[in-house]
Amino acid sequence: MVEATTSHRADQLLRQLVSLFTLAAVPILIWAAWTALRNSDLREWWLPLVATAMIAFTFDVGTSMIRIRSAIVSYNWSETGILLTIAFLPPHWALLCLAAGTALPKFRRRIRADKIAFNTAKAVLTAALALGATTLIFGPPHGDRLPIAEQLVALVVAGAVLVVADDLLAMPVLALATGGTLRQLVLGDWPIRSLTLIVKIGVALAAAATWRVDPPWTLIVAAVAVIVQLLYDNRMRTREERKAWQRLATVTEALNEVELARVLHTAVVRAEPLFSADEIEVEIGGRLVRGRGEHVVFDGAPGDAPQPERQVFAVPLAGSGAGGEIGMLRLRFHSQVRLSEREQYTLRTFASALSTAIRNATAYQELMSVAASHAQEATHDQLTGLLNRRALLDRGARHLQEPHNDGLTAMLLVDLNHFKEVNDTLGHTAGDEVLTEVARRLEAAAHPGDIVARLGGDEFAVLLCGLSAPAVAVHRAEVLLDTLHRPFTAEGMQLRVEASGGISVAPGRGGMTELLRRADVAMYQAKRGGERIATYSRVKDTADIARLALGGDLTRAVEEEEFAVNFQPILDLGTGQVVAAEALSRWHHPVRGHLDPLRFLETVERSGLLPAFTDTVLEKSLGAVSTLREAGFDLPVAVNVSPRSLLDPGFPALVAARLATHDVPADRLVLELTETLALSQLAVVDRVLHELRDAGVRLALDDFGTGYSSLAAVPRIPVQEIKIDRRFVSAMDGSPEAAAVVRATVELGRSLDLLVVAEGVESPAQRKALWELGCGAGQGHLFARALPVDSLLAALHRGSGDRPGHLAPSLHDTGAVVRLSATRRGTGRTGSRLPHLPA
């Protein structure tokens, strides 16, 4: 007989069924008691006592307990006891004994009253149905009224009715309690349930027959029943062990998935037969997956999962090696459950297999992600998501090789104007935003079938397909560049992007490489001509080929030290004494001759060789300082620094290393900065400048008053010198505005205690005017051009007017009284803090 301990989920229905069963069973018990009181002619008065004890024994002893989720199902010999009670007692006594025998062991085990009432009422109702069926067929199955053969047949009928009635009453409650289905419960173990039912009824028949033939033999039947029970229990345990290991092997094999989601879902669904849990859940990496029965009921963040009051068995999921825990495996039950030793071992084994499966799936996903990332990076630009140069060449080549009837193909190369200034001023984050927005707009404006790519830096390319005529390419290019000109916001500032475009129509020979080269030539033609868009012209191609070839020579020039450094002296405007020198680089090209920085510096900056070039200039400049010091001329040297060098956090260390190599004091090096107003807003530049200043290196603000330098920059940048741009010096005589800029610069230098140096001093009048305004130092062709270090040393030795170290006569004789301008009189000092010279 099946006895169900109902679960929390079935409590409400249980209460309803208890009430229904009790209402149905109470009249039957009242009838049985009333009949027993009226008919007290039972000759074997001890039989009710024996029957009650036997029923209690079959309910309490020899019971096999099986847990199905939170419900405990017991398989016992109660059917045998009930059948024997029906066989040897009148119906009313049989029902009374059955009620007492069912309730007594449960009272002893202190089971809840509603469950006692449910099981007692169910037992009475099933027995009443069995008695009713046999009475209708055979009459009262009592005593010797029936021949033994008919009585045995009646017991078989009663047993069948008993089992069917018990299933009809108990299975719905058990299905609700376990979360299973009636089909699963009825058909799940039908072979062994049928066999055990046959054995139980057979034992009852044998006991009834031996009692009628020879009562002492009934003891042998009881002994056989005990042996059968022991064999049955052993077989059940062996069968459950074998099935458990088979299920474990099947489930762990099912975990061999490469997708983590499938591993987790398989674990919480397929593992239910292993533990017969109400719910199984896995929590890993901020994700919780919970299964109930054959369904996943939750997959999301752990905080969003419902947390009912349930008993939980939790086992950690171990990482590889000493990786610690990667998650938790939990079994949830509706009520208190005790896992057997085998179940606990199975739980640990399954958790270990699940940990391995999760690690394998995670590793596989990481490998796939890396492979996908590598595949993406191989063909796409990482920042914008556009195709890169390699993918553009590959796809463009395939496009050009295919026969087309839809028109011509052209390449548009787009280069952003002044992007470096945006990048340097607002920082790389803003620069990345600009590039991303440009990519988005180009893709949106391109026609279906066009190929959009980013070639690198601020260069983009669009392969224009399906053109009806070459002139259409220009129109399409105008539309694309118009989309870029619309303003947008980056780092809180509204910007407009201007771009130059070069167009080339697909050539008959040369393929994509030549098409891209011609578009590049056209784009630089547009930049040089101040045009927005230019179409490739073979006539103008020669100069651009030379420029490209020059870029290809840079690596050799750095390696073979083709760069040289000349030095232009800087003089005290009043005395004519040399107080410093500015290093000016030259490229001694083996084919093109001597090239000044204006012809190659931009190419150096775009090539990626700027650090090597800067190191070469520093090396030669500080070597010259060391040579001059050994000759008795302790002169600082000023070296121009590219703004891009200030973006390198390692630049101060490079300067310090070169100073140490030549044993030159840090204050003998002056780094001239340009465009620093924009760059000083970046944290890395600010840090680099202060590191250089703290190390003792002097800083000068070059080209003051032009471009990116202004009065607002000086208080923010840690400079000791400012240099007046040559354009203002040359225009002083004829331009009041230029004279005002020079005067303001001198006043600013005086107020901040900075050395002011004028560039491009070409005439004695300019020298005198600058000195009278308070400018302390100057350089220009009036004094000397840029010289190699040995020529400069010879000039210093030769001097001017028998004065070594002077390259110009003094503006006044020693000891003479000089009438100062109003500007100089009010200060009490010259305002031109010149570098200290040795006596």
C-alpha positions in Angstrom: 0.0 0.0 0.0 1.3 3.5 -0.8 1.6 5.9 2.0 2.4 9.5 1.1 3.8 12.2 3.4 2.4 15.2 1.6 4.5 18.3 0.8 4.1 21.9 1.5 2.6 22.5 -1.9 -0.1 19.9 -1.2 -1.1 21.1 2.2 -4.2 23.0 1.0 -5.4 20.2 -1.1 -4.6 17.7 1.7 -6.8 19.6 4.1 -9.6 19.5 1.6 -9.1 15.7 1.0 -8.8 15.0 4.7 -12.1 16.6 5.3 -13.7 14.8 2.3 -12.1 11.4 3.3 -13.0 11.8 7.0 -16.6 12.7 6.1 -16.8 9.6 4.0 -15.0 7.3 6.4 -16.8 8.3 9.7 -20.2 6.9 8.7 -18.5 3.6 7.8 -16.7 3.4 11.1 -19.9 4.3 13.0 -21.8 1.5 11.2 -18.9 -0.9 11.9 -18.9 0.0 15.6 -22.7 -0.1 15.9 -22.8 -3.6 14.2 -20.0 -4.9 16.5 -21.9 -3.8 19.6 -25.1 -5.4 18.3 -23.5 -8.6 17.2 -21.2 -9.8 20.0 -21.3 -13.5 19.0 -17.7 -13.5 17.8 -16.3 -16.8 19.0 -12.6 -16.0 18.5 -12.6 -12.9 20.7 -8.8 -12.6 20.3 -8.9 -12.4 16.5 -9.6 -8.6 16.5 -6.6 -8.1 18.7 -4.4 -10.2 16.5 -5.7 -8.5 13.4 -5.1 -5.0 14.8 -1.5 -6.0 15.9 -0.9 -7.5 12.5 -2.1 -4.5 10.6 0.0 -2.2 12.9 3.0 -4.4 12.3 2.7 -4.3 8.5 2.3 -0.5 8.6 5.2 0.0 11.0 7.7 -2.8 10.5 9.3 -4.0 7.3 8.6 -0.8 5.5 10.8 0.4 2.6 11.0 4.2 2.6 11.6 5.9 -0.8 11.9 9.7 -1.1 10.3 11.4 -4.2 11.5 15.0 -3.9 10.1 16.3 -0.6 7.5 13.5 -0.2 8.3 10.2 1.6 6.7 7.2 0.0 6.6 3.9 1.9 6.2 0.5 0.4 5.0 -2.1 3.1 3.0 -5.3 3.7 -0.2 -3.5 4.7 -2.1 -5.1 1.7 -1.3 -8.6 3.1 -2.5 -7.6 6.6 -5.7 -6.1 5.3 -6.5 -9.1 3.1 -6.0 -11.5 6.0 -8.2 -9.3 8.2 -10.9 -9.4 5.6 -10.6 -13.1 5.2 -10.9 -14.0 8.9 -13.1 -11.3 10.4 -16.6 -10.0 9.7 -16.6 -6.8 7.7 -17.4 -4.6 10.6 -14.7 -6.0 12.8 -12.2 -5.9 9.8 -12.9 -2.2 9.3 -12.5 -1.4 13.0 -9.3 -3.3 13.3 -8.0 -1.7 10.1 -8.7 1.8 11.5 -7.0 1.1 14.8 -4.0 -0.7 13.2 -3.4 2.2 10.8 -3.7 5.0 13.4 -1.7 3.4 16.3 1.8 3.4 14.7 1.4 6.9 13.4 0.4 8.1 16.9 3.5 6.4 18.2 5.6 8.3 15.6 3.9 11.6 16.5 2.8 12.2 12.9 0.6 15.3 12.4 -3.1 14.7 13.1 -4.3 15.7 9.6 -2.0 13.1 8.1 -3.2 10.4 10.6 -6.7 11.3 9.7 -5.9 11.2 5.9 -4.2 7.8 6.0 -6.7 6.2 8.4 -9.7 7.4 6.4 -8.0 6.3 3.1 -7.3 2.8 4.5 -10.9 2.5 5.7 -12.3 3.6 2.4 -10.1 1.4 0.3 -10.9 -1.6 2.5 -14.6 -0.8 2.4 -14.5 -0.7 -1.4 -12.7 -4.1 -1.4 -15.2 -5.6 1.0 -18.1 -4.2 -1.1 -16.7 -5.7 -4.3 -16.2 -9.2 -2.8 -19.6 -9.1 -1.0 -21.4 -8.3 -4.3 -19.7 -11.2 -6.0 -19.3 -13.9 -3.3 -21.3 -12.7 -0.3 -19.6 -11.9 3.0 -16.0 -13.2 2.8 -16.0 -14.5 6.4 -15.1 -17.6 8.2 -16.0 -20.9 6.7 -19.0 -19.7 4.7 -17.1 -20.0 1.4 -15.2 -23.0 0.1 -11.5 -22.4 0.3 -11.1 -22.0 -3.5 -13.8 -19.4 -3.7 -12.4 -17.6 -0.7 -9.0 -17.4 -2.3 -10.5 -16.0 -5.5 -12.4 -13.5 -3.3 -9.1 -12.4 -1.7 -7.6 -11.9 -5.2 -10.5 -9.7 -6.2 -10.3 -7.8 -2.9 -6.5 -7.3 -3.4 -7.0 -5.9 -6.9 -9.7 -3.5 -5.8 -7.6 -2.5 -2.8 -4.6 -1.6 -4.9 -6.7 0.3 -7.5 -8.6 2.2 -4.9 -5.4 3.1 -3.0 -3.8 4.5 -6.2 -6.9 6.5 -7.1 -7.0 8.1 -3.7 -3.3 8.6 -3.0 -1.6 9.2 -6.4 -3.2 12.7 -7.1 -1.9 13.9 -3.7 1.5 12.3 -4.2 1.7 13.9 -7.7 1.0 17.3 -6.3 3.4 16.9 -3.5 6.3 15.8 -5.7 5.6 18.0 -8.7 5.4 14.9 -10.9 2.6 13.6 -13.0 0.1 10.8 -12.5 1.5 9.0 -15.5 5.0 9.2 -14.1 3.9 7.8 -10.7 1.6 5.1 -12.0 3.9 3.9 -14.9 7.3 4.7 -13.4 7.9 1.5 -11.5 5.0 -0.6 -12.7 7.1 -3.9 -13.3 8.4 -4.0 -9.7 5.1 -2.7 -8.2 3.2 -5.5 -10.1 5.6 -8.1 -8.9 5.5 -7.0 -5.3 1.7 -6.9 -5.4 1.6 -10.5 -6.7 3.9 -11.6 -3.9 1.8 -9.8 -1.2 -1.4 -11.2 -2.4 0.2 -14.6 -2.8 1.4 -14.5 0.8 -2.1 -13.6 1.9 -3.5 -16.5 0.0 -1.0 -18.9 1.4 -1.7 -17.7 4.9 -5.4 -18.0 4.5 -5.1 -21.5 2.9 -2.7 -22.8 5.6 -5.0 -21.4 8.3 -7.9 -23.3 6.9 -6.0 -26.5 6.4 -3.4 -26.5 9.3 -3.0 -23.4 11.4 0.5 -24.1 12.6 1.8 -23.9 9.0 0.8 -20.3 9.0 4.0 -19.5 11.0 6.0 -21.0 8.1 4.2 -18.7 5.8 5.0 -15.7 8.1 8.7 -16.8 8.0 8.6 -17.0 4.2 7.1 -13.5 4.2 10.0 -12.1 6.3 12.5 -13.7 4.0 10.8 -12.4 0.9 10.8 -8.9 2.6 14.5 -9.1 3.2 15.2 -10.2 -0.4 12.9 -7.5 -1.7 14.6 -4.8 0.3 18.0 -6.0 -0.9 16.8 -6.1 -4.5 15.3 -2.6 -4.2 18.6 -1.2 -2.8 20.7 -2.9 -5.4 18.3 -1.8 -8.2 18.3 1.8 -6.9 22.1 1.9 -6.6 22.5 0.6 -10.2 19.9 3.0 -11.5 21.5 5.9 -9.6 24.9 5.3 -11.1 23.4 4.8 -14.6 21.6 8.1 -14.2 24.8 9.8 -13.0 26.7 8.6 -16.0 24.0 9.7 -18.4 23.6 13.1 -16.8 27.4 13.8 -16.6 27.7 12.8 -20.3 24.9 15.2 -21.2 27.0 18.0 -19.6 29.5 17.8 -22.5 28.3 20.9 -24.2 30.4 23.8 -25.5 27.8 26.5 -24.7 27.8 27.6 -21.1 24.0 28.2 -21.2 23.3 24.7 -22.4 25.6 23.3 -19.7 23.7 25.2 -17.0 20.2 24.3 -18.4 21.2 20.7 -18.8 22.4 20.5 -15.2 19.2 21.9 -13.6 16.9 19.8 -15.8 18.6 16.5 -16.3 19.9 16.1 -12.7 16.5 16.0 -11.1 16.3 12.1 -11.3 19.7 12.0 -9.5 18.5 13.7 -6.3 14.6 13.8 -6.7 14.9 17.5 -5.6 12.0 19.9 -5.9 14.3 22.4 -7.6 17.9 22.4 -8.7 19.8 25.6 -9.3 23.3 26.7 -10.3 24.8 30.1 -9.5 27.9 31.3 -11.3 29.3 34.6 -12.2 26.3 36.8 -11.3 23.9 34.4 -13.1 21.5 31.9 -11.5 19.7 29.1 -13.4 16.9 27.2 -11.6 15.1 24.1 -12.9 12.0 22.4 -11.7 11.2 19.0 -13.2 11.8 19.1 -16.9 11.7 22.9 -17.2 14.0 25.8 -16.5 11.9 28.2 -14.4 14.5 31.0 -13.9 17.6 32.3 -15.6 18.8 35.7 -14.5 20.4 37.7 -11.8 20.5 36.0 -8.4 18.8 39.0 -6.7 15.8 38.7 -9.0 15.1 35.0 -8.2 12.3 34.2 -5.8 13.6 32.7 -2.5 11.0 30.5 -0.9 11.5 29.1 2.6 12.9 25.7 1.7 15.6 23.3 2.9 18.7 23.8 0.7 21.7 21.6 0.2 24.6 23.6 -1.3 27.9 22.3 -2.8 30.6 24.7 -4.1 31.7 24.4 -7.7 35.5 24.4 -7.7 37.7 26.2 -10.1 40.8 24.7 -11.8 43.9 24.2 -9.6 43.9 26.8 -6.8 41.3 28.9 -8.5 38.9 28.8 -5.6 35.1 28.6 -6.1 33.4 29.5 -9.4 29.9 29.1 -8.2 27.4 27.0 -6.2 25.1 24.0 -6.9 22.0 23.9 -4.7 19.2 21.3 -4.2 16.0 22.8 -2.9 13.2 20.9 -1.1 9.8 22.0 0.1 10.2 20.4 3.5 12.9 18.8 5.7 14.7 16.1 3.8 17.7 13.9 4.8 20.0 12.9 2.0 21.4 9.4 2.2 25.1 8.7 2.1 24.8 7.6 -1.5 23.0 10.8 -2.4 25.6 12.9 -0.7 28.4 11.2 -2.6 26.4 11.5 -5.8 25.9 15.2 -5.1 29.7 15.8 -4.7 30.5 13.7 -7.8 27.9 15.6 -9.9 29.2 19.0 -8.6 32.7 18.0 -9.7 31.6 16.9 -13.1 29.5 20.1 -13.5 32.6 22.2 -12.4 34.6 20.6 -15.1 31.9 21.1 -17.7 31.5 24.8 -16.8 35.3 25.4 -17.0 35.4 23.6 -20.3 32.5 25.6 -21.7 34.0 28.8 -20.4 37.4 28.0 -21.9 35.8 27.1 -25.2 33.8 30.3 -25.2 36.9 32.3 -24.4 38.8 30.6 -27.3 35.9 31.2 -29.7 35.7 34.8 -28.5 39.5 35.3 -29.0 39.2 33.6 -32.4 36.3 35.8 -33.4 38.1 38.9 -32.0 41.2 38.0 -34.0 39.1 37.4 -37.1 37.4 40.8 -36.5 40.7 42.6 -35.8 42.2 41.1 -38.9 39.6 42.7 -41.2 38.1 45.5 -39.1 39.3 48.7 -37.5 39.0 48.2 -33.7 37.8 51.7 -32.9 35.2 52.4 -35.6 34.3 48.9 -36.7 34.9 49.8 -40.3 36.9 47.6 -42.6 40.7 48.1 -42.3 43.2 48.6 -45.1 43.8 44.9 -45.6 40.1 44.1 -45.9 39.5 47.1 -48.2 42.2 45.8 -50.6 40.9 42.3 -50.5 37.3 43.1 -51.1 38.1 45.8 -53.5 40.2 43.5 -55.5 37.4 40.9 -55.7 35.1 43.6 -56.8 37.4 44.8 -59.6 37.9 41.3 -60.8 34.2 40.6 -61.2 32.5 41.7 -64.5 30.2 44.7 -63.9 27.5 46.1 -66.1 26.4 48.7 -63.6 29.1 51.3 -64.2 32.5 52.5 -63.1 34.3 52.2 -59.8 36.2 55.0 -58.0 38.1 55.4 -54.8 37.5 58.4 -52.5 40.3 58.9 -49.9 39.2 61.2 -47.0 41.7 62.9 -44.7 40.4 65.1 -41.8 41.9 68.6 -41.6 43.4 69.7 -38.3 42.5 66.5 -36.6 45.9 66.4 -34.8 45.0 69.7 -33.2 41.6 68.4 -32.0 43.3 65.2 -30.7 46.0 67.2 -28.9 43.7 69.9 -27.6 40.8 67.8 -26.3 42.6 64.6 -25.7 42.5 61.1 -27.4 39.0 60.4 -26.0 37.6 63.3 -27.9 39.7 62.3 -30.9 38.2 58.8 -30.8 34.7 60.2 -30.6 35.4 62.3 -33.7 36.7 59.3 -35.6 33.8 57.1 -34.5 31.3 59.8 -35.6 33.0 60.3 -38.9 32.8 56.5 -39.5 29.1 56.4 -38.7 28.3 59.3 -41.0 30.3 57.9 -43.9 28.6 54.5 -43.6 25.2 56.2 -43.4 25.8 58.4 -46.4 27.4 55.7 -48.6 25.3 53.9 -51.2 24.4 50.2 -50.9 27.3 48.3 -52.4 29.9 50.9 -51.5 32.8 49.8 -49.3 33.8 52.1 -46.4 37.1 51.6 -44.5 39.4 53.3 -42.1 43.0 53.2 -43.3 44.5 54.4 -40.1 44.8 57.7 -38.1 42.4 60.2 -39.6 42.3 58.6 -43.1 39.2 57.0 -44.4 38.4 55.4 -47.8 35.2 54.8 -49.7 35.1 52.6 -52.7 32.4 54.1 -54.9 30.6 51.5 -57.0 28.1 51.6 -59.8 29.1 55.1 -61.2 27.5 56.1 -64.5 30.3 58.5 -65.3 33.6 59.9 -63.6 31.8 63.1 -62.8 29.4 61.3 -60.6 32.2 60.4 -58.3 32.8 64.0 -57.5 29.1 64.5 -56.7 29.1 61.5 -54.5 32.2 62.7 -52.7 30.7 66.1 -52.1 27.7 64.5 -50.5 29.9 62.4 -48.2 32.0 65.4 -47.1 28.9 67.5 -46.5 27.7 64.9 -44.0 31.0 65.4 -42.1 30.7 69.1 -42.0 27.5 69.1 -39.8 28.5 70.0 -36.2 28.5 67.5 -33.4 29.6 67.4 -29.7 32.7 65.8 -28.4 33.8 66.1 -24.7 31.2 68.7 -24.2 32.4 70.9 -27.0 30.7 71.5 -30.4 33.0 70.7 -33.3 32.9 70.8 -37.0 34.9 68.4 -39.0 36.5 69.6 -42.2 38.1 67.1 -44.6 40.0 66.9 -47.9 39.2 64.2 -50.4 41.0 62.7 -53.3 39.3 60.8 -56.1 40.7 58.3 -58.5 38.8 56.2 -61.1 39.7 52.5 -61.2 42.7 52.1 -63.7 43.0 49.5 -66.3 46.1 48.1 -64.6 47.5 48.1 -61.1 44.3 47.1 -59.3 43.5 48.3 -55.8 47.0 49.2 -54.8 47.4 51.7 -57.6 43.8 52.9 -57.2 44.5 53.7 -53.5 47.9 55.3 -54.4 46.3 57.6 -56.9 43.5 58.6 -54.5 46.2 59.5 -52.0 48.1 61.6 -54.5 44.8 63.4 -55.3 44.0 64.0 -51.7 47.4 65.7 -51.1 46.9 67.7 -54.2 43.6 69.0 -52.7 45.4 69.8 -49.4 48.2 71.7 -51.0 45.9 73.6 -53.3 43.5 74.5 -50.5 40.7 72.6 -52.3 38.1 70.4 -50.7 38.2 67.7 -53.4 40.7 66.9 -56.1 40.6 64.3 -58.9 43.8 62.4 -59.7 46.0 64.1 -62.3 48.9 62.2 -63.8 50.7 65.6 -64.5 50.9 66.4 -60.7 51.8 62.9 -59.7 55.7 63.3 -59.8 56.0 65.6 -56.7 53.8 63.3 -54.6 55.8 60.3 -55.6 58.9 62.2 -54.4 57.1 63.0 -51.1 56.2 59.3 -50.6 59.7 58.3 -51.5 61.1 60.7 -48.9 59.0 59.0 -46.2 60.5 55.7 -47.3 64.0 57.0 -46.8 63.4 58.0 -43.1 64.3 54.7 -41.6 67.7 54.6 -43.4 68.3 58.3 -42.5 67.9 57.6 -38.8 70.0 54.4 -38.9 72.8 56.0 -40.9 72.8 59.3 -39.1 72.0 61.5 -42.1 70.5 64.1 -39.8 72.8 66.9 -38.6 72.3 69.7 -36.2 73.5 73.3 -36.7 73.4 76.0 -34.0 72.2 79.6 -34.3 73.6 81.8 -31.5 71.3 83.8 -29.2 72.8 87.2 -28.1 72.3 89.7 -25.3 70.8 92.5 -27.4 72.5 95.2 -25.3 76.1 93.8 -25.0 76.3 91.5 -28.1 77.4 88.6 -25.9 76.3 85.1 -26.9 74.1 83.7 -24.1 72.7 80.6 -25.8 72.3 78.7 -29.1 69.3 77.2 -30.8 69.7 73.7 -32.4 68.3 73.5 -35.9 68.2 70.1 -37.6 69.2 69.4 -41.2 68.9 66.3 -43.4 71.8 65.6 -45.6 70.0 63.5 -48.1 72.4 61.6 -50.4 70.2 62.4 -53.5 68.2 65.5 -52.7 70.9 67.4 -50.8 70.4 69.4 -47.7 66.8 69.5 -46.5 65.5 71.9 -43.9 62.9 70.8 -41.3 60.0 72.3 -43.2 60.4 69.7 -45.9 60.7 66.6 -43.7 59.4 67.2 -40.2 55.7 66.5 -41.0 56.8 63.3 -42.7 58.8 62.3 -39.6 55.8 62.9 -37.3 53.5 60.8 -39.5 56.0 58.0 -39.9 56.3 56.9 -36.3 60.0 57.6 -36.2 59.6 60.8 -34.2 61.1 59.3 -30.9 64.2 58.1 -32.8 64.6 61.4 -34.6 64.2 63.4 -31.3 66.7 61.2 -29.6 69.2 61.9 -32.5 68.7 65.6 -32.2 69.1 65.6 -28.4 72.2 63.4 -28.7 73.9 65.8 -31.1 72.8 69.0 -29.3 74.0 67.9 -25.9 77.3 66.7 -27.5 77.8 70.2 -28.8 77.1 71.7 -25.3 79.8 69.4 -23.9 82.2 70.5 -26.6 81.5 74.2 -26.0 81.9 73.8 -22.2 85.3 72.1 -22.6 86.3 75.1 -24.7 85.3 77.5 -22.0 81.9 78.6 -23.4 79.2 77.3 -21.0 76.2 78.0 -23.2 72.7 76.6 -22.9 71.3 75.0 -26.1 67.6 75.3 -27.1 66.0 72.3 -28.9 62.6 72.4 -30.6 60.3 69.7 -29.3 57.4 68.3 -31.3 54.1 68.5 -29.5 53.7 64.7 -30.0 56.8 64.1 -27.9 55.0 65.7 -24.9 52.4 63.0 -25.3 55.0 60.3 -24.4 55.2 59.7 -20.6 58.7 58.3 -21.2 60.1 61.5 -22.7 61.5 63.0 -19.4 63.4 59.8 -18.8 64.9 60.0 -22.3 66.1 63.6 -21.7 67.6 62.7 -18.3 69.5 59.8 -19.9 71.0 62.0 -22.6 72.0 64.7 -20.0 73.7 62.0 -17.9 75.5 60.6 -20.9 77.2 63.9 -21.7 77.5 65.1 -18.1 75.6 68.3 -18.9 73.7 70.1 -16.2 69.9 70.1 -16.7 69.7 73.9 -16.8 72.0 74.0 -19.9 69.1 72.4 -21.9 66.2 74.6 -23.1 63.2 72.8 -24.7 61.3 75.0 -27.0 57.6 74.2 -27.1 54.9 75.0 -29.7 51.2 74.6 -29.7 51.4 74.2 -25.9 48.2 76.1 -25.2 46.2 73.2 -26.6 48.5 70.5 -25.3 48.6 71.8 -21.7 45.0 70.9 -21.2 45.9 67.2 -21.4 46.9 65.5 -18.1 49.8 63.6 -19.6 51.4 66.7 -21.2 51.0 68.6 -17.9 52.7 65.8 -16.1 55.6 65.6 -18.6 56.2 69.4 -18.5 56.4 69.4 -14.7 58.7 66.4 -14.6 61.1 68.2 -17.0 60.8 71.5 -15.0 61.4 69.6 -11.7 64.5 68.0 -13.2 66.0 71.4 -13.9 65.4 71.5 -17.7 64.5 75.0 -18.9 61.3 75.4 -20.9 60.6 78.1 -23.6 57.4 78.9 -25.3 58.2 79.3 -29.0 56.4 81.3 -31.7 54.6 83.4 -29.0 51.6 85.3 -30.2 50.8 82.9 -33.1 48.9 79.7 -33.7 48.3 78.0 -30.4 50.3 80.2 -28.2 48.9 83.2 -26.4 49.0 85.2 -23.2 46.6 82.9 -21.5 49.1 80.0 -21.9 52.0 81.5 -19.9 50.6 81.4 -16.4 49.5 77.8 -16.9 52.7 76.3 -18.5 55.9 76.1 -16.3 58.1 78.0 -18.8 61.1 80.2 -18.0 61.4 81.8 -21.5 59.1 83.1 -24.2 60.2 83.7 -27.8 58.6 86.4 -30.0 57.8 85.1 -33.4 59.9 86.5 -36.3 56.8 87.7 -38.1 56.1 90.3 -35.4 59.8 91.3 -35.2 60.0 91.9 -39.0 56.7 93.9 -39.0 57.5 96.1 -36.0 58.4 99.2 -38.0 55.4 99.3 -40.3 52.6 97.6 -38.1 51.3 99.1 -34.9 49.6 95.8 -34.2 52.9 93.9 -34.4 54.7 96.5 -32.3 51.9 96.2 -29.7 52.3 92.4 -29.6 56.0 92.7 -29.0 55.5 95.3 -26.3 52.9 93.2 -24.5 55.1 90.2 -24.7 58.1 92.0 -23.2 55.8 93.4 -20.4 54.5 89.9 -19.7 58.0 88.5 -19.5 59.1 91.3 -17.1 56.1 90.8 -14.8 56.6 87.0 -14.7 60.4 87.2 -14.5 60.8 85.4 -17.8 63.6 85.7 -20.4 62.2 87.2 -23.6 64.0 86.2 -26.8 63.2 87.8 -30.2 63.5 85.7 -33.3 64.4 86.9 -36.8 66.4 90.0 -35.9 67.7 91.2 -39.3 68.7 94.9 -38.8 70.4 97.1 -36.2 67.2 99.2 -36.0 65.2 96.1 -35.0 67.9 95.2 -32.4 67.9 98.7 -30.9 64.1 99.0 -30.9 63.7 95.6 -29.1 66.4 96.5 -26.5 64.7 99.8 -25.8 61.4 98.0 -25.3 63.1 95.8 -22.7 63.7 92.6 -24.7 66.8 91.0 -23.3 67.9 88.6 -26.0 67.6 88.0 -29.7 68.7 85.8 -32.6 68.8 86.3 -36.4 70.9 86.8 -39.5 72.1 90.2 -38.1 74.3 88.2 -35.8 74.8 84.8 -37.4 73.1 82.0 -39.4 72.9 78.5 -38.1 76.4 77.1 -37.9 78.0 73.6 -37.3 79.4 73.3 -33.8 83.0 73.7 -34.9 82.2 76.9 -36.9 80.3 78.3 -34.0 83.2 77.5 -31.7 85.6 79.3 -34.0 83.3 82.3 -34.2 83.1 82.5 -30.4 86.9 82.4 -30.1 87.2 85.1 -32.7 84.6 87.3 -31.1 83.8 90.9 -32.0 86.0 93.8 -31.3 88.6 91.6 -29.5 85.9 90.3 -27.2 85.6 86.5 -27.3 82.1 85.2 -26.9 80.6 88.3 -28.5 79.3 88.3 -32.0 78.1 92.0 -32.1 79.3 95.3 -30.8 77.6 96.6 -27.6 74.9 99.2 -28.0 76.7 101.5 -25.5 80.2 101.9 -24.2 81.2 100.6 -20.9 80.4 103.2 -18.2 78.3 105.3 -20.5 75.1 106.9 -19.3 72.1 105.5 -21.3 68.8 107.2 -21.5 66.2 104.5 -21.2 62.7 104.5 -22.7 59.7 105.1 -20.4 59.0 101.4 -20.6 62.4 100.4 -19.1 62.6 103.3 -16.6 59.6 102.2 -14.6 60.8 98.8 -13.7 64.0 99.2 -11.9 65.3 96.1 -13.7 65.8 95.0 -17.3 63.2 92.3 -17.3 65.5 90.1 -19.3 66.9 87.5 -16.9 69.8 86.3 -19.1 71.5 83.0 -18.4 74.6 83.2 -16.2 77.9 83.2 -18.1 81.3 82.3 -16.6 83.7 85.1 -16.0 
